[in-house]
Amino acid sequence: MLGGAATASFFATKRTETVQVLAAAETISRGETITESALTAVEVEARLAGSMVPIAEAARALGQVVVADVRMGDPIMPGLLSKAPTLSEGEEVVALRVEVGDVPNAIAVGDRVRVVLVPDPTSTTESAPMEFNDPATVWDISRPSETSTDFVISLKVGSDFLPKAALAERSKIALVAMSEDVAP
């Protein structure tokens, strides 16, 4: 009986092995780029750490984009990280001012969207909207603020986008989310 009590006491006082992993030092919203100030280290049980980004790989996380909201203090999982968008030959980035209501609520960097140009009823008699065939990828987002009531969304588009948009002579732009890119 004494042997069993001694064994139980040994296991009860044995410290669980922990390791340091990356966590959010602040809430990081879906689509935001990871910066050094947004990261901190937390200790977790070693048996759980395999599904998290180890502190030794912090440099790998910097500059990546999160694909879901991460609350302050939550560990960073590799599946939450995506490489920041890059430009290929024949692509460019275009910034567009888009009114609230013409942008999906949960839009984030990396989402694919269709661009729709809607005629301005005060300057044209044409009433059909014009939709671009090729999807665009959200490059960056500036949300409405105290100084601006509109979104400013930078889109990665093909180099033929601007000439087509200029010919359309429309002033209102709407973005339409594609497939599962935008969370509900």
Backbone hydrogen bonds in HBPLUS format (Angstrom, degrees):
<---DONOR---> <-ACCEPTOR-->    atom                        ^
c    i                          cat <-CA-CA->   ^        H-A-AA   ^      H-
h    n   atom  resd res      DA  || num        DHA   H-A  angle D-A-AA Bond
n    s   type  num  typ     dist DA aas  dist angle  dist       angle   num
A0005-ALA N   A0001-MET O   3.10 MM   4  6.40 157.5  2.15 149.7 155.6     1
A0006-ALA N   A0002-LEU O   2.93 MM   4  6.13 156.1  1.98 149.2 155.7     2
A0007-THR N   A0003-GLY O   3.01 MM   4  6.21 157.5  2.06 146.3 152.2     3
A0008-ALA N   A0004-GLY O   3.00 MM   4  6.17 162.8  2.03 147.3 151.9     4
A0009-SER N   A0005-ALA O   2.95 MM   4  6.07 156.4  2.01 145.1 151.8     5
A0010-PHE N   A0006-ALA O   2.96 MM   4  6.17 151.1  2.05 144.6 152.2     6
A0011-PHE N   A0007-THR O   3.10 MM   4  6.42 163.5  2.13 154.5 157.1     7
A0012-ALA N   A0008-ALA O   2.96 MM   4  6.06 149.7  2.05 146.0 154.9     8
A0013-THR N   A0009-SER O   3.12 MM   4  6.24 146.1  2.24 143.8 150.8     9
A0014-LYS N   A0010-PHE O   3.06 MM   4  6.12 122.7  2.40 138.3 152.9    10
A0046-ALA N   A0017-GLU O   2.96 MM  29  5.79 169.3  1.97 139.9 139.5    11
A0019-VAL N   A0044-VAL O   2.91 MM  25  5.69 153.5  1.98 159.2 166.7    12
A0044-VAL N   A0019-VAL O   2.94 MM  25  5.69 159.1  1.98 160.8 164.8    13
A0055-ILE N   A0020-GLN O   3.31 MM  35  5.76 163.2  2.34 127.5 123.6    14
A0021-VAL N   A0042-VAL O   2.88 MM  21  5.60 157.1  1.94 158.8 165.4    15
A0042-VAL N   A0021-VAL O   2.99 MM  21  5.60 157.6  2.04 154.9 162.2    16
A0022-LEU N   A0053-VAL O   2.85 MM  31  5.70 166.6  1.87 170.8 174.5    17
A0076-ILE N   A0022-LEU O   2.87 MM  54  5.57 159.6  1.91 134.7 134.9    18
A0023-ALA N   A0040-THR O   2.85 MM  17  5.27 146.9  1.96 149.2 148.8    19
A0040-THR N   A0023-ALA O   2.90 MM  17  5.27 146.4  2.01 146.8 149.5    20
A0024-ALA N   A0074-ASP O   2.97 MM  50  5.70 152.4  2.05 149.4 154.7    21
A0073-GLY N   A0024-ALA O   2.68 MM  49  5.12 168.8  1.70 145.0 149.1    22
A0025-ALA N   A0038-ALA O   2.74 MM  13  5.00 166.8  1.76 123.4 127.3    23
A0028-ILE N   A0070-VAL O   2.84 MM  42  5.14 162.6  1.87 153.9 158.4    24
A0070-VAL N   A0028-ILE O   2.84 MM  42  5.14 160.9  1.88 153.4 159.4    25
A0032-GLU N   A0029-SER O   2.97 MM   3  5.68 159.2  2.01 147.6 148.3    26
A0031-GLY N   A0066-VAL O   2.75 MM  35  5.44 172.6  1.76 156.5 159.1    27
A0066-VAL N   A0032-GLU O   3.07 MM  34  5.96 154.3  2.14 160.2 163.8    28
A0034-ILE N   A0064-GLN O   2.70 MM  30  5.56 164.0  1.72 170.1 175.9    29
A0063-GLY N   A0034-ILE O   2.94 MM  29  5.26 175.8  1.94 148.1 147.6    30
A0038-ALA N   A0035-THR O   3.07 MM   3  5.32 145.4  2.20 104.8 115.0    31
A0039-LEU N   A0036-GLU O   3.20 MM   3  5.55 165.7  2.22 112.0 116.1    32
A0048-LEU N   A0045-GLU O   2.92 MM   3  5.50 151.8  2.00 117.3 125.8    33
A0049-ALA N   A0046-ALA O   3.26 MM   3  5.10 139.2  2.44  96.2 107.3    34
A0052-MET N   A0049-ALA O   2.99 MM   3  5.22 161.0  2.02 120.7 121.3    35
A0053-VAL N   A0076-ILE O   2.92 MM  23  5.88 158.9  1.97 170.1 167.3    36
A0057-GLU N   A0054-PRO O   2.91 MM   3  5.54 160.1  1.95 118.4 124.9    37
A0058-ALA N   A0055-ILE O   3.20 MM   3  5.35 148.8  2.31 119.7 116.2    38
A0060-ARG N   A0057-GLU O   3.06 MM   3  5.42 132.5  2.29 106.5 118.6    39
A0061-ALA N   A0058-ALA O   3.02 MM   3  5.37 134.1  2.24 106.7 118.5    40
A0062-LEU N   A0058-ALA O   3.33 MM   4  6.71 143.3  2.47 149.7 159.6    41
A0064-GLN N   A0061-ALA O   3.10 MM   3  5.62 161.4  2.14 133.5 136.0    42
A0065-VAL N   A0082-SER O   2.72 MM  17  5.13 170.3  1.73 160.2 161.9    43
A0082-SER N   A0065-VAL O   2.79 MM  17  5.13 139.1  1.96 146.7 159.6    44
A0067-VAL N   A0080-LEU O   2.83 MM  13  5.30 149.4  1.92 139.4 148.8    45
A0074-ASP N   A0071-ARG O   2.99 MM   3  5.57 164.8  2.01 137.4 141.4    46
A0080-LEU N   A0077-MET O   2.95 MM   3  5.51 162.0  1.99 120.0 126.0    47
A0081-LEU N   A0078-PRO O   3.12 MM   3  5.61 166.1  2.14 116.6 121.0    48
A0091-GLU N   A0088-SER O   3.14 MM   3  5.62 141.1  2.29 144.1 139.1    49
A0159-SER N   A0090-GLY O   2.83 MM  69  5.32 140.8  1.99 148.0 143.6    50
A0092-GLU N   A0157-VAL O   2.92 MM  65  5.62 155.3  1.98 157.0 164.2    51
A0157-VAL N   A0092-GLU O   2.89 MM  65  5.62 166.2  1.91 168.0 171.3    52
A0094-VAL N   A0155-LEU O   2.88 MM  61  5.28 158.1  1.93 148.2 153.9    53
A0155-LEU N   A0094-VAL O   2.75 MM  61  5.28 161.8  1.78 149.3 151.5    54
A0096-LEU N   A0153-ILE O   2.83 MM  57  5.31 159.7  1.87 137.0 143.2    55
A0153-ILE N   A0096-LEU O   2.85 MM  57  5.31 156.0  1.91 160.5 158.4    56
A0098-VAL N   A0151-PHE O   2.87 MM  53  5.13 160.0  1.91 139.9 146.7    57
A0151-PHE N   A0098-VAL O   2.83 MM  53  5.13 158.8  1.88 168.6 161.4    58
A0102-ASP N   A0099-GLU O   3.01 MM   3  5.60 159.0  2.05 135.2 138.4    59
A0175-LEU N   A0102-ASP O   2.83 MM  73  6.05 168.4  1.84 164.7 167.2    60
A0107-ILE N   A0104-PRO O   3.33 MM   3  5.54 157.8  2.38 119.6 117.6    61
A0111-ASP N   A0108-ALA O   3.08 MM   3  5.76 164.7  2.11 140.1 142.3    62
A0110-GLY N   A0138-VAL O   2.83 MM  28  5.15 171.3  1.84 140.0 143.0    63
A0138-VAL N   A0111-ASP O   2.84 MM  27  5.43 166.2  1.86 161.0 165.2    64
A0178-MET N   A0112-ARG O   3.22 MM  66  5.82 139.5  2.40 163.1 151.6    65
A0113-VAL N   A0136-ALA O   2.81 MM  23  5.34 161.7  1.84 152.0 158.3    66
A0136-ALA N   A0113-VAL O   2.80 MM  23  5.34 171.3  1.80 164.4 166.3    67
A0114-ARG N   A0176-VAL O   2.82 MM  62  5.06 159.5  1.86 145.4 152.0    68
A0176-VAL N   A0114-ARG O   2.94 MM  62  5.06 157.5  1.99 146.5 152.7    69
A0132-PHE N   A0115-VAL O   3.06 MM  17  5.79 167.9  2.07 169.5 173.3    70
A0116-VAL N   A0174-ALA O   2.88 MM  58  5.13 164.4  1.90 164.3 163.0    71
A0174-ALA N   A0116-VAL O   2.85 MM  58  5.13 159.1  1.89 155.1 160.1    72
A0117-LEU N   A0130-MET O   2.73 MM  13  5.07 169.5  1.74 156.5 156.5    73
A0130-MET N   A0117-LEU O   2.79 MM  13  5.07 165.9  1.81 151.4 155.6    74
A0118-VAL N   A0172-LYS O   2.82 MM  54  5.16 168.6  1.83 152.6 155.7    75
A0123-SER N   A0120-ASP O   3.01 MM   3  5.61 156.7  2.07 119.1 125.9    76
A0124-THR N   A0120-ASP O   3.20 MM   4  6.17 129.1  2.47 159.9 173.9    77
A0137-THR N   A0156-LYS O   3.08 MM  19  5.02 162.1  2.12 138.3 143.7    78
A0156-LYS N   A0137-THR O   2.69 MM  19  5.02 169.3  1.70 153.5 157.0    79
A0139-TRP N   A0154-SER O   2.73 MM  15  5.23 165.7  1.75 149.0 150.5    80
A0140-ASP N   A0154-SER O   3.30 MM  14  5.01 154.7  2.37 128.0 129.0    81
A0154-SER N   A0140-ASP O   2.92 MM  14  5.01 160.9  1.96 138.9 145.0    82
A0142-SER N   A0152-VAL O   2.87 MM  10  5.07 148.5  1.97 144.7 153.9    83
A0152-VAL N   A0142-SER O   2.95 MM  10  5.07 157.0  2.00 144.8 151.3    84
A0145-SER N   A0148-SER O   2.71 MM   3  5.14 156.2  1.76 148.8 157.3    85
A0161-PHE N   A0158-GLY O   3.01 MM   3  5.64 167.5  2.02 126.3 128.1    86
A0164-LYS N   A0160-ASP O   3.43 MM   4  6.52 161.0  2.47 144.5 149.7    87
A0165-ALA N   A0161-PHE O   2.89 MM   4  6.11 161.0  1.92 158.7 165.0    88
A0166-ALA N   A0162-LEU O   2.88 MM   4  6.02 158.9  1.93 156.4 161.5    89
A0167-LEU N   A0163-PRO O   3.14 MM   4  6.31 152.1  2.23 143.0 149.5    90
A0168-ALA N   A0164-LYS O   3.23 MM   4  6.40 133.4  2.47 140.1 151.7    91
A0168-ALA N   A0165-ALA O   3.25 MM   3  5.23 135.4  2.46  95.0 106.9    92
A0181-ASP N   A0178-MET O   3.21 MM   3  6.14 154.1  2.28 144.3 149.9    93
